[in-house]
Every structure is written in structure tokens, then in C-alpha cells.
Amino acid sequence: MVRSKIIIPTIIFLFLLIIISIIKNETRIIEKKLSKLNKQIILKERDLNESELDFYFLTSPAEIEKRVKILGNTNYNPINNSNIFLNLSNFTDTQKKISILNKYNEKETKKN
């Protein structure tokens, strides 16, 4: 009887000790993965900021005029605001409308 009183708490203690060790190792692995992901996020944010800075520099009117003068293109015409698309879906929608109108115009000319 006395042995069972010692054995049961010892088994429980060992079991809990093993469980805690496993949880601690899993936590350490997850922390390492989070650290790697945070480093990647920081690098991506830095790349994004640099890309935005390049975009703003290259699309500034003064820079565009300078590049046009360097290239010697005297027929430079700025793009109308209606020709600038904010995303691909706007562009594809407009292209679909244009193609539908072209098909309609072709049908009309064939009828005449």
C-alpha cells in the first residue's frame, strides 16, 4: 500500500514533466518560426517602401520631362486620366465594352 502511494504521484510527476517538456519545445519552435516570419515581413515592407519611393520619383512630372528630353521624343503626349486604370478589372471591363461596341459597329456597317 505504501508503495502504491509513492508510485502513483511519481508516475503523475513524470508524466507532467514530459508533457511540459514537449510543450516547451513546441513553443520554442513556434517562436523561431514567428521570428523568421517577422524578419521576412520587415524585409518585404522595406522593399515596398523602396518601390513606392522609386515609383514616386520616376513618375514625377519633372523626371518624366527630363527623360523625354534625353530620349529626344518631341511627340510626347501625356495620358488622359480616362486612360489610367487603377486595377486590372477596370481595364478588362473597359476592353470588353470597347470590343462589344466594335462588334456592334461592324454589324451596323454590314447592314448598310
DSSP file (Angstrom, degrees, kcal/mol; ACC not computed):
  #  RESIDUE AA STRUCTURE BP1 BP2  ACC     N-H-->O    O-->H-N    N-H-->O    O-->H-N    TCO  KAPPA ALPHA  PHI   PSI    X-CA   Y-CA   Z-CA
    1    1 A M     >        0   0    0      0, 0.0     4,-1.6     0, 0.0     5,-0.1   0.000 360.0 360.0 360.0 -42.5    0.0    0.0    0.0
    2    2 A V  H  >  +     0   0    0      1,-0.2     4,-1.2     2,-0.2     5,-0.2   0.879 360.0  54.5 -65.3 -37.3    2.8    2.4    0.9
    3    3 A R  H  > S+     0   0    0      1,-0.2     4,-2.7     2,-0.2     3,-0.3   0.888 105.5  51.8 -64.5 -38.7    4.5    1.6   -2.4
    4    4 A S  H  > S+     0   0    0      1,-0.2     4,-2.1     2,-0.2    -1,-0.2   0.851 104.9  56.6 -68.1 -32.2    1.4    2.5   -4.4
    5    5 A K  H  < S+     0   0    0     -4,-1.6    -1,-0.2     1,-0.2    -2,-0.2   0.810 114.8  38.9 -67.3 -28.7    1.1    5.8   -2.6
    6    6 A I  H  X S+     0   0    0     -4,-1.2     4,-1.5    -3,-0.3    -2,-0.2   0.839 115.0  52.1 -86.8 -37.7    4.7    6.6   -3.8
    7    7 A I  H  X S+     0   0    0     -4,-2.7     4,-2.7     2,-0.2     5,-0.2   0.917 105.5  53.1 -68.9 -45.1    4.4    5.1   -7.2
    8    8 A I  H  X S+     0   0    0     -4,-2.1     4,-2.4     1,-0.2     5,-0.2   0.940 111.9  43.2 -62.0 -50.4    1.2    7.0   -8.3
    9    9 A P  H  > S+     0   0    0      0, 0.0     4,-2.7     0, 0.0    -1,-0.2   0.870 114.2  52.9 -63.7 -33.1    2.5   10.5   -7.5
   10   10 A T  H  X S+     0   0    0     -4,-1.5     4,-2.5     2,-0.2    -2,-0.2   0.922 110.0  46.9 -66.5 -43.2    5.8    9.7   -9.1
   11   11 A I  H  X S+     0   0    0     -4,-2.7     4,-2.6     2,-0.2    -1,-0.2   0.922 113.7  48.3 -63.8 -44.5    4.2    8.5  -12.3
   12   12 A I  H  X S+     0   0    0     -4,-2.4     4,-2.7    -5,-0.2     5,-0.2   0.922 111.8  50.1 -61.8 -44.0    2.0   11.6  -12.4
   13   13 A F  H  X S+     0   0    0     -4,-2.7     4,-2.3     1,-0.2    -2,-0.2   0.925 112.6  46.2 -60.8 -45.4    5.0   13.8  -11.8
   14   14 A L  H  X S+     0   0    0     -4,-2.5     4,-2.3     2,-0.2    -2,-0.2   0.900 112.0  51.4 -64.6 -41.3    7.0   12.2  -14.6
   15   15 A F  H  X S+     0   0    0     -4,-2.6     4,-2.4     1,-0.2    -2,-0.2   0.941 112.6  44.9 -61.3 -47.8    4.1   12.3  -16.9
   16   16 A L  H  X S+     0   0    0     -4,-2.7     4,-2.5     1,-0.2    -2,-0.2   0.867 110.9  54.7 -65.1 -36.1    3.6   16.1  -16.3
   17   17 A L  H  X S+     0   0    0     -4,-2.3     4,-1.9    -5,-0.2    -1,-0.2   0.909 110.3  45.9 -63.4 -42.3    7.3   16.7  -16.6
   18   18 A I  H  X S+     0   0    0     -4,-2.3     4,-2.3     2,-0.2    -2,-0.2   0.918 112.4  50.5 -66.8 -44.0    7.4   15.0  -20.0
   19   19 A I  H  X S+     0   0    0     -4,-2.4     4,-2.5     1,-0.2    -2,-0.2   0.913 110.2  49.8 -61.1 -43.8    4.3   17.0  -21.1
   20   20 A I  H  X S+     0   0    0     -4,-2.5     4,-2.5     1,-0.2    -1,-0.2   0.895 109.9  51.4 -63.1 -39.8    5.8   20.3  -20.0
   21   21 A S  H  X S+     0   0    0     -4,-1.9     4,-2.2     2,-0.2    -1,-0.2   0.913 110.7  48.0 -63.6 -42.7    9.0   19.5  -21.9
   22   22 A I  H  X S+     0   0    0     -4,-2.3     4,-2.4     2,-0.2    -2,-0.2   0.928 112.9  47.9 -64.0 -45.3    7.1   18.7  -25.1
   23   23 A I  H  X S+     0   0    0     -4,-2.5     4,-2.4     1,-0.2    -2,-0.2   0.904 110.8  51.8 -63.0 -41.2    5.0   21.9  -24.8
   24   24 A K  H  X S+     0   0    0     -4,-2.5     4,-2.1     2,-0.2    -1,-0.2   0.907 110.6  47.5 -63.4 -41.9    8.1   24.0  -24.1
   25   25 A N  H  X S+     0   0    0     -4,-2.2     4,-2.2     2,-0.2    -2,-0.2   0.908 111.8  49.8 -66.3 -41.8    9.9   22.6  -27.2
   26   26 A E  H  X S+     0   0    0     -4,-2.4     4,-2.4     1,-0.2    -2,-0.2   0.902 110.4  51.1 -62.5 -40.6    6.9   23.2  -29.4
   27   27 A T  H  X S+     0   0    0     -4,-2.4     4,-2.4     1,-0.2    -2,-0.2   0.904 108.8  50.8 -62.8 -41.8    6.6   26.7  -28.1
   28   28 A R  H  X S+     0   0    0     -4,-2.1     4,-2.0     2,-0.2    -1,-0.2   0.895 110.1  49.7 -63.5 -40.7   10.3   27.3  -28.9
   29   29 A I  H  X S+     0   0    0     -4,-2.2     4,-2.1     2,-0.2    -2,-0.2   0.917 111.4  48.7 -64.0 -43.7    9.8   26.0  -32.5
   30   30 A I  H  X S+     0   0    0     -4,-2.4     4,-2.5     1,-0.2    -2,-0.2   0.897 109.5  52.5 -64.4 -40.2    6.8   28.3  -33.0
   31   31 A E  H  X S+     0   0    0     -4,-2.4     4,-2.3     2,-0.2    -1,-0.2   0.890 108.3  51.0 -63.3 -38.9    8.7   31.3  -31.6
   32   32 A K  H  X S+     0   0    0     -4,-2.0     4,-2.3     2,-0.2    -2,-0.2   0.922 110.6  48.6 -63.7 -43.2   11.5   30.6  -34.1
   33   33 A K  H  X S+     0   0    0     -4,-2.1     4,-2.5     1,-0.2    -2,-0.2   0.911 111.4  50.1 -62.7 -42.1    9.0   30.4  -37.0
   34   34 A L  H  X S+     0   0    0     -4,-2.5     4,-2.6     1,-0.2    -1,-0.2   0.891 109.0  52.1 -62.6 -39.6    7.5   33.7  -35.8
   35   35 A S  H  X S+     0   0    0     -4,-2.3     4,-2.0     2,-0.2    -2,-0.2   0.923 110.5  47.6 -63.3 -43.8   10.8   35.3  -35.7
   36   36 A K  H  X S+     0   0    0     -4,-2.3     4,-2.2     1,-0.2    -2,-0.2   0.918 112.8  49.0 -62.4 -43.6   11.7   34.2  -39.2
   37   37 A L  H  X S+     0   0    0     -4,-2.5     4,-2.5     1,-0.2    -2,-0.2   0.888 109.2  52.3 -64.9 -39.0    8.3   35.5  -40.5
   38   38 A N  H  X S+     0   0    0     -4,-2.6     4,-2.3     2,-0.2    -1,-0.2   0.897 109.1  50.3 -63.7 -39.3    8.7   38.8  -38.7
   39   39 A K  H  X S+     0   0    0     -4,-2.0     4,-2.2     2,-0.2    -2,-0.2   0.909 111.1  48.9 -64.0 -41.4   12.1   39.2  -40.4
   40   40 A Q  H  X S+     0   0    0     -4,-2.2     4,-2.5     2,-0.2    -2,-0.2   0.896 110.3  51.1 -64.8 -39.8   10.5   38.4  -43.8
   41   41 A I  H  X S+     0   0    0     -4,-2.5     4,-2.6     2,-0.2    -2,-0.2   0.914 109.4  50.2 -63.4 -42.7    7.8   40.9  -43.1
   42   42 A I  H  X S+     0   0    0     -4,-2.3     4,-2.2     1,-0.2    -2,-0.2   0.916 111.9  48.0 -62.1 -42.9   10.3   43.6  -42.3
   43   43 A L  H  X S+     0   0    0     -4,-2.2     4,-2.5     2,-0.2    -2,-0.2   0.908 112.3  48.8 -64.7 -41.7   12.2   42.9  -45.5
   44   44 A K  H  X S+     0   0    0     -4,-2.5     4,-2.6     2,-0.2    -2,-0.2   0.900 110.9  50.3 -65.1 -40.5    9.0   43.0  -47.6
   45   45 A E  H  X S+     0   0    0     -4,-2.6     4,-2.6     2,-0.2    -1,-0.2   0.901 110.8  49.3 -64.2 -39.9    7.9   46.3  -46.0
   46   46 A R  H  X S+     0   0    0     -4,-2.2     4,-2.4     2,-0.2    -2,-0.2   0.917 111.9  48.7 -64.7 -42.7   11.4   47.8  -46.7
   47   47 A D  H  X S+     0   0    0     -4,-2.5     4,-2.5     2,-0.2    -2,-0.2   0.908 111.4  50.3 -61.9 -41.6   11.2   46.6  -50.3
   48   48 A L  H  X S+     0   0    0     -4,-2.6     4,-2.7     2,-0.2    -2,-0.2   0.924 110.3  49.1 -62.8 -44.6    7.7   48.0  -50.6
   49   49 A N  H  X S+     0   0    0     -4,-2.6     4,-2.2     1,-0.2    -1,-0.2   0.905 112.3  48.2 -63.0 -40.7    8.8   51.4  -49.3
   50   50 A E  H  X S+     0   0    0     -4,-2.4     4,-2.5     2,-0.2    -1,-0.2   0.901 111.7  50.1 -66.0 -40.2   11.7   51.5  -51.7
   51   51 A S  H  X S+     0   0    0     -4,-2.5     4,-2.6     2,-0.2    -2,-0.2   0.907 110.4  49.6 -64.6 -41.8    9.5   50.6  -54.6
   52   52 A E  H  X S+     0   0    0     -4,-2.7     4,-2.8     2,-0.2     5,-0.2   0.908 110.8  50.0 -63.3 -41.1    7.0   53.3  -53.7
   53   53 A L  H  X S+     0   0    0     -4,-2.2     4,-2.3     2,-0.2    -2,-0.2   0.924 111.6  48.2 -63.6 -43.7    9.8   55.8  -53.4
   54   54 A D  H  X S+     0   0    0     -4,-2.5     4,-3.0     2,-0.2     5,-0.2   0.913 111.9  50.6 -60.6 -42.9   11.1   54.7  -56.9
   55   55 A F  H  X S+     0   0    0     -4,-2.6     4,-2.1     1,-0.2    -2,-0.2   0.938 111.2  46.8 -61.7 -47.9    7.6   55.0  -58.3
   56   56 A Y  H  < S+     0   0    0     -4,-2.8     4,-0.3     1,-0.2    -1,-0.2   0.886 115.6  46.8 -63.9 -37.4    7.0   58.5  -56.9
   57   57 A F  H >< S+     0   0    0     -4,-2.3     3,-1.0    -5,-0.2     6,-0.2   0.950 115.0  44.5 -67.6 -48.4   10.4   59.6  -58.2
   58   58 A L  H 3< S+     0   0    0     -4,-3.0    -2,-0.2     1,-0.2    -1,-0.2   0.762 115.3  47.8 -71.7 -24.5   10.1   58.1  -61.7
   59   59 A T  T 3< S+     0   0    0     -4,-2.1    -1,-0.2    -5,-0.2    -2,-0.2   0.376  80.9 118.0 -98.5   6.0    6.5   59.3  -62.2
   60   60 A S  S <> S-     0   0    0     -3,-1.0     4,-2.3    -4,-0.3     3,-0.2  -0.487  73.0-123.5 -69.5 143.3    7.1   62.9  -61.1
   61   61 A P  H  > S+     0   0    0      0, 0.0     4,-2.6     0, 0.0     5,-0.2   0.866 109.8  53.3 -57.2 -38.9    6.4   65.3  -63.9
   62   62 A A  H  > S+     0   0    0      1,-0.2     4,-2.1     2,-0.2     5,-0.1   0.916 110.5  46.8 -64.5 -41.3    9.9   66.9  -63.7
   63   63 A E  H  > S+     0   0    0     -6,-0.2     4,-2.3    -3,-0.2    -1,-0.2   0.890 112.0  50.6 -68.1 -38.4   11.5   63.5  -64.0
   64   64 A I  H  X S+     0   0    0     -4,-2.3     4,-2.3     2,-0.2    -2,-0.2   0.932 110.7  48.8 -64.9 -44.8    9.3   62.5  -66.9
   65   65 A E  H  X S+     0   0    0     -4,-2.6     4,-2.2     1,-0.2    -2,-0.2   0.897 110.6  51.7 -61.9 -39.4   10.1   65.7  -68.8
   66   66 A K  H  X S+     0   0    0     -4,-2.1     4,-2.1     1,-0.2    -1,-0.2   0.919 111.0  47.2 -62.9 -43.4   13.8   65.2  -68.2
   67   67 A R  H  X S+     0   0    0     -4,-2.3     4,-2.3     2,-0.2    -1,-0.2   0.865 110.1  52.9 -67.4 -35.4   13.6   61.6  -69.6
   68   68 A V  H  X>S+     0   0    0     -4,-2.3     5,-1.5     2,-0.2     4,-1.4   0.915 110.0  48.4 -64.8 -41.9   11.6   62.8  -72.6
   69   69 A K  H  <5S+     0   0    0     -4,-2.2    -2,-0.2     2,-0.2    -1,-0.2   0.889 111.1  50.5 -65.0 -39.1   14.2   65.4  -73.4
   70   70 A I  H  <5S+     0   0    0     -4,-2.1    -2,-0.2     1,-0.2    -1,-0.2   0.916 112.8  45.8 -64.3 -43.0   17.0   62.8  -73.0
   71   71 A L  H  <5S-     0   0    0     -4,-2.3    -1,-0.2    -5,-0.1    -2,-0.2   0.713 105.4-132.0 -74.5 -19.8   15.3   60.5  -75.4
   72   72 A G  T  <5 +     0   0    0     -4,-1.4     2,-1.0     1,-0.2    -3,-0.2   0.749  48.7 156.2  76.1  23.5   14.6   63.3  -77.8
   73   73 A N    > < +     0   0    0     -5,-1.5     3,-0.5     1,-0.2    -1,-0.2  -0.735  15.2 175.6 -86.1 104.2   10.9   62.4  -78.3
   74   74 A T  T 3  S+     0   0    0     -2,-1.0    -1,-0.2     1,-0.2    -5,-0.0   0.612  70.9  67.8 -85.4 -12.2    9.2   65.6  -79.4
   75   75 A N  T 3   +     0   0    0     -3,-0.1     2,-0.4     2,-0.1    -1,-0.2  -0.084  68.2 148.1 -97.9  34.8    5.8   64.0  -79.9
   76   76 A Y    <   +     0   0    0     -3,-0.5    -8,-0.0    -8,-0.0     0, 0.0  -0.574  21.1 179.7 -74.7 124.2    5.3   63.3  -76.2
   77   77 A N        -     0   0    0     -2,-0.4    -2,-0.1     0, 0.0     2,-0.0  -0.993  26.1-123.3-123.9 130.0    1.7   63.5  -75.2
   78   78 A P        -     0   0    0      0, 0.0     2,-0.3     0, 0.0     0, 0.0  -0.330  32.7-104.2 -68.9 155.3    0.5   62.9  -71.6
   79   79 A I        -     0   0    0      1,-0.1     2,-0.1     2,-0.0     5,-0.1  -0.593  34.1-116.9 -79.6 137.6   -2.0   60.2  -71.0
   80   80 A N    >   -     0   0    0     -2,-0.3     3,-1.6     1,-0.1     4,-0.2  -0.401  21.9-118.2 -68.9 151.2   -5.6   61.3  -70.3
   81   81 A N  G >  S+     0   0    0      1,-0.3     3,-1.2     2,-0.2    -1,-0.1   0.806 113.9  62.9 -61.3 -28.3   -7.0   60.5  -66.9
   82   82 A S  G 3  S+     0   0    0      1,-0.2    -1,-0.3     3,-0.0    -2,-0.0   0.684  99.2  55.3 -71.8 -15.6   -9.6   58.4  -68.5
   83   83 A N  G <  S+     0   0    0     -3,-1.6     2,-0.6     2,-0.0    -1,-0.2   0.410  87.2  93.5 -95.5   1.6   -6.9   56.1  -69.9
   84   84 A I    <   -     0   0    0     -3,-1.2     2,-0.4    -4,-0.2    -3,-0.0  -0.850  61.5-160.0 -98.2 125.4   -5.4   55.3  -66.5
   85   85 A F        -     0   0    0     -2,-0.6     3,-0.1     1,-0.1    -2,-0.0  -0.877  14.4-155.5-108.8 135.4   -6.7   52.2  -64.8
   86   86 A L  S    S+     0   0    0     -2,-0.4     2,-0.3     1,-0.1    -1,-0.1   0.751  78.2   3.6 -81.4 -24.5   -6.4   51.6  -61.1
   87   87 A N  S  > S-     0   0    0      1,-0.1     4,-1.4     0, 0.0     3,-0.2  -0.957  77.9-100.4-152.9 172.1   -6.6   47.9  -61.4
   88   88 A L  H  > S+     0   0    0     -2,-0.3     4,-2.7     1,-0.2     5,-0.2   0.834 114.6  59.7 -66.6 -34.8   -6.8   45.1  -63.9
   89   89 A S  H  > S+     0   0    0      1,-0.2     4,-2.4     2,-0.2    -1,-0.2   0.892 104.1  50.6 -66.1 -37.5  -10.6   44.5  -63.5
   90   90 A N  H  > S+     0   0    0     -3,-0.2     4,-2.2     2,-0.2    -1,-0.2   0.919 111.9  49.0 -62.6 -41.5  -11.3   48.1  -64.6
   91   91 A F  H  X S+     0   0    0     -4,-1.4     4,-2.4     2,-0.2    -2,-0.2   0.933 112.2  46.4 -63.4 -47.3   -9.1   47.7  -67.6
   92   92 A T  H  X S+     0   0    0     -4,-2.7     4,-2.4     1,-0.2    -1,-0.2   0.885 111.1  52.9 -66.0 -37.8  -10.7   44.4  -68.7
   93   93 A D  H  X S+     0   0    0     -4,-2.4     4,-2.1    -5,-0.2    -1,-0.2   0.928 111.2  46.4 -61.5 -44.0  -14.2   45.8  -68.2
   94   94 A T  H  X S+     0   0    0     -4,-2.2     4,-2.5     1,-0.2    -2,-0.2   0.904 111.4  51.5 -65.3 -41.3  -13.4   48.8  -70.4
   95   95 A Q  H  X S+     0   0    0     -4,-2.4     4,-2.6     1,-0.2    -1,-0.2   0.890 109.1  51.0 -63.3 -39.2  -11.8   46.5  -73.0
   96   96 A K  H  X S+     0   0    0     -4,-2.4     4,-2.4     2,-0.2    -1,-0.2   0.913 110.3  49.2 -63.3 -42.3  -14.9   44.3  -73.1
   97   97 A K  H  X S+     0   0    0     -4,-2.1     4,-2.4     1,-0.2    -2,-0.2   0.913 111.9  48.9 -63.5 -41.4  -17.1   47.4  -73.6
   98   98 A I  H  X S+     0   0    0     -4,-2.5     4,-2.5     1,-0.2    -2,-0.2   0.914 111.6  48.5 -64.6 -42.4  -14.9   48.6  -76.4
   99   99 A S  H  X S+     0   0    0     -4,-2.6     4,-2.3     2,-0.2    -1,-0.2   0.877 111.0  50.7 -67.7 -35.5  -15.0   45.2  -78.1
  100  100 A I  H  X S+     0   0    0     -4,-2.4     4,-2.3     2,-0.2    -1,-0.2   0.921 111.8  47.8 -65.4 -42.7  -18.8   45.0  -77.8
  101  101 A L  H  X S+     0   0    0     -4,-2.4     4,-2.6     2,-0.2    -2,-0.2   0.895 110.9  51.6 -64.6 -39.0  -19.1   48.4  -79.3
  102  102 A N  H  X S+     0   0    0     -4,-2.5     4,-2.3     2,-0.2    -2,-0.2   0.919 110.8  47.7 -63.3 -43.3  -16.7   47.5  -82.1
  103  103 A K  H  X S+     0   0    0     -4,-2.3     4,-2.2     2,-0.2    -2,-0.2   0.903 112.2  50.1 -63.7 -40.7  -18.7   44.3  -82.9
  104  104 A Y  H  X S+     0   0    0     -4,-2.3     4,-2.2     1,-0.2    -2,-0.2   0.918 110.8  49.0 -64.2 -43.2  -21.9   46.4  -82.8
  105  105 A N  H  X S+     0   0    0     -4,-2.6     4,-2.3     1,-0.2    -2,-0.2   0.877 109.6  52.4 -64.2 -38.2  -20.4   48.9  -85.2
  106  106 A E  H  X S+     0   0    0     -4,-2.3     4,-2.0     2,-0.2    -1,-0.2   0.908 109.6  49.0 -63.9 -41.6  -19.3   46.2  -87.6
  107  107 A K  H  X S+     0   0    0     -4,-2.2     4,-1.8     1,-0.2    -2,-0.2   0.901 110.8  50.9 -64.1 -40.6  -22.8   44.7  -87.6
  108  108 A E  H  X S+     0   0    0     -4,-2.2     4,-1.4     1,-0.2    -2,-0.2   0.900 110.4  48.3 -64.4 -41.1  -24.2   48.1  -88.4
  109  109 A T  H  < S+     0   0    0     -4,-2.3    -1,-0.2     1,-0.2    -2,-0.2   0.846 109.7  52.9 -70.2 -31.9  -21.8   48.8  -91.2
  110  110 A K  H  < S+     0   0    0     -4,-2.0    -1,-0.2     1,-0.2    -2,-0.2   0.857 106.8  53.1 -69.3 -34.7  -22.6   45.3  -92.7
  111  111 A K  H  <        0   0    0     -4,-1.8    -1,-0.2     1,-0.3    -2,-0.2   0.856 360.0 360.0 -67.9 -34.3  -26.3   46.1  -92.6
  112  112 A N     <        0   0    0     -4,-1.4    -1,-0.3    -5,-0.1    -2,-0.2   0.474 360.0 360.0 -81.8 360.0  -25.8   49.3  -94.5
